[in-house]
């Protein structure tokens, strides 16, 4: 199995769980610091690794009226401040090769959105940035398609790659998660991440915005962690119903410490009797 260094932590399918969590969009510095501090403490208390995530631009909003975000320049400054003050690695997503080069020089992990997971130029630029690259599996891809995707990044000489499951399209405005995809992707050797909150999204389900079923996000997280994944990705907010994006599938921040403590118990059991990659 491959181990990937992310800032001050190491992520792997056979290592203690890494939690990637934060708000969908960056809002203000104080807000980002509040969420990062809460999550970092919860993860430290439970024995999990922690990576703060947030987006400076949501380029794939359902409607033109959707809030895009604060922009790359301000967003990267904000993310750097979070890392400096909280002491955790930082992750953000990118949408074009130039962003890969700019963001990759600042953050620990650059993330390839699911919709863009077959964009060769973007994947090559991400690899060339030297940052860890987290690739969301496209809603239109099978898990056995992901080695080809990972190979594009690895061809640059950068094998610091994470593969993330986030559900597959199943009819209109609906996603379904096939848990077989987790051990299938683990056969690549790369750390596998479960995106528990986007897996319960309902893309475009509210007409001009996406819906979601946040009550099932902890279910997805527990099911995946019980298999022995390297990490779990969860978006969180103190007031999801008033968040600028993805509110319907985000987990309430005050519920996260108990959830992470529970996930770590599942993780310990799974890692003591591994099935991933078998």
Secondary structure, DSSP 8 states (H G I E B T S, - for coil): ---EEETTEEE-TTSS-EEEEE-SB---HHHHHHHHHHHHHHHHHHT-EEEEE-BS--TT-SSTTS---S-HHHHHHHHHHHHHHH--EEEEEE-SHHHHHHHHTT-SEEEE-GGGTT-HHHHHHHHHT-SEEEEE--TT--GGGHHHHHHHHHTTT---EEEEE--EE-STT-EE--THHHHHHHTTSSEEEEETTGGGEETTTTSSS-EE-GGGHHHHHHHHHTTT-SEEEEEEETTGGGSSS-GGG-EEHHHHHHHHHHHHHHHHHHHHT--TT-
